[in-house]
Amino acid sequence: MGNDQTGYAEALQELQAILTELEGETVDVDVLAVRVARADELLTLCRERLEAASVQVEKVVAAADDA
């Protein structure tokens, strides 16, 4: 996962596409596991990006409070 250069917005868009595909009536069983695994990777990426952004925001707020 660490090598994935997918941006947050792009990951969300891909997750939505996977969800739409999985909600469809013609889900290909042969690709189901692959899509679910990719969705898991994307969710992990999004969580990591959100956590990193949260840490950065906290640092900026702390620095502003100290100024």
C-alpha angles and dihedrals in degrees: 000000000000092000094055109113093188112135123232095253091046091050091051091049091050091047090053091050091051091048092050090050093049092048091054123102094239103058109164106229090207092064098034096094091045092052093047091049091050090048089053091052091049093049090052091049092050092049091050092049092048092049091049091049091049091053091049092049091049090052092050092048092048091049091049091050090052093050 
